Amino acid sequence: MVQGTLDLLILKTLALDPMHGWAIAQRIRQVSKDVLLVNQGALYPALHRLENNGWIRAEWGESDNNRKAKYYSLTRAGKKYMREEEANWERLSAAIGMVLKNV
């Protein structure tokens, strides 16, 4: 994945509802039709980084199978950052598309 892409995918996923880590990874996999597979070795460091930056917050809760799980949700600052990064991604992907079509 392109640097920073995972952060944007996580933020966009959490814009829907608070989720625990495994659910975030599964949602990204599901929406991408099994193209984007996020492993725990990448997911949890990204979640910690986003939390340390104040873009998400975490609270303990119970999962669907009655296990303790950390649920992550987007903060106001996280929503703002997500919108900025989404705009950056749109510009970048459009520029890459233009190069691929014209080279």
C-alpha positions as CSV (number, residue, x, y, z in Angstrom):
1,M,0.0,0.0,0.0
2,V,1.0,3.6,-0.6
3,Q,2.4,5.3,2.5
4,G,-0.5,6.7,4.6
5,T,-3.2,4.8,2.7
6,L,-3.9,2.4,5.5
7,D,-4.5,5.4,7.9
8,L,-7.0,6.8,5.4
9,L,-8.8,3.5,5.0
10,I,-9.1,3.1,8.8
11,L,-10.4,6.6,9.3
12,K,-12.9,6.2,6.4
13,T,-14.1,2.8,7.9
14,L,-14.5,4.4,11.4
15,A,-16.5,7.2,9.9
16,L,-19.4,4.7,9.7
17,D,-19.4,3.4,13.3
18,P,-17.0,2.6,16.1
19,M,-15.4,-0.8,15.5
20,H,-12.8,-3.1,17.0
21,G,-9.6,-3.9,15.1
22,W,-10.7,-7.2,13.7
23,A,-13.9,-5.7,12.4
24,I,-12.0,-2.8,10.8
25,A,-9.8,-5.2,8.9
26,Q,-12.8,-7.3,7.8
27,R,-14.7,-4.3,6.6
28,I,-11.8,-3.1,4.5
29,R,-11.5,-6.6,3.1
30,Q,-15.2,-6.9,2.4
31,V,-15.6,-3.5,0.7
32,S,-12.5,-4.0,-1.4
33,K,-13.9,-7.4,-2.5
34,D,-10.9,-9.3,-0.9
35,V,-8.3,-7.2,-2.7
36,L,-7.1,-5.3,0.4
37,L,-6.1,-7.6,3.2
38,V,-4.9,-5.8,6.3
39,N,-2.8,-7.9,8.6
40,Q,-2.5,-7.3,12.4
41,G,1.2,-6.4,12.0
42,A,0.1,-3.3,10.0
43,L,-3.3,-2.6,11.6
44,Y,-2.5,-2.3,15.3
45,P,0.5,0.0,14.8
46,A,-1.6,2.2,12.6
47,L,-4.4,2.3,15.2
48,H,-1.9,3.3,17.9
49,R,-0.4,6.0,15.6
50,L,-3.9,7.4,14.9
51,E,-4.8,7.3,18.5
52,N,-1.5,9.0,19.5
53,N,-2.2,11.8,17.0
54,G,-5.7,12.4,18.4
55,W,-7.5,11.3,15.3
56,I,-9.2,8.3,16.9
57,R,-10.1,7.3,20.5
58,A,-10.4,3.9,22.0
59,E,-12.8,2.5,24.6
60,W,-13.1,-1.0,26.0
61,G,-16.4,-2.8,25.2
62,E,-17.8,-6.2,24.5
63,S,-17.7,-7.8,21.0
64,D,-20.5,-9.7,19.4
65,N,-19.1,-12.9,20.9
66,N,-19.0,-11.5,24.4
67,R,-15.2,-10.9,24.5
68,K,-13.5,-7.8,25.7
69,A,-12.4,-5.6,22.7
70,K,-11.1,-2.2,22.2
71,Y,-13.5,-0.1,20.1
72,Y,-12.1,2.8,18.1
73,S,-14.0,5.8,17.0
74,L,-13.2,8.9,15.0
75,T,-12.6,12.2,16.8
76,R,-13.5,15.7,15.5
77,A,-9.8,16.2,14.6
78,G,-9.9,12.8,12.9
79,K,-12.8,13.7,10.7
80,K,-11.0,16.9,9.6
81,Y,-7.8,15.0,8.9
82,M,-9.7,12.3,7.0
83,R,-11.3,14.9,4.7
84,E,-7.9,16.5,4.0
85,E,-6.3,13.1,3.3
86,E,-9.2,12.0,1.1
87,A,-8.7,15.2,-1.0
88,N,-5.0,14.5,-1.2
89,W,-5.7,10.9,-2.3
90,E,-8.1,12.1,-5.0
91,R,-5.5,14.5,-6.4
92,L,-2.7,11.9,-6.3
93,S,-4.8,9.1,-7.9
94,A,-6.0,11.5,-10.6
95,A,-2.4,12.5,-11.4
96,I,-1.3,8.9,-11.5
97,G,-4.2,8.1,-13.8
98,M,-3.2,10.8,-16.2
99,V,0.4,9.6,-16.3
100,L,-0.7,6.0,-16.9
101,K,-3.0,7.0,-19.8
102,N,-0.4,9.3,-21.4
103,V,2.8,7.4,-21.2
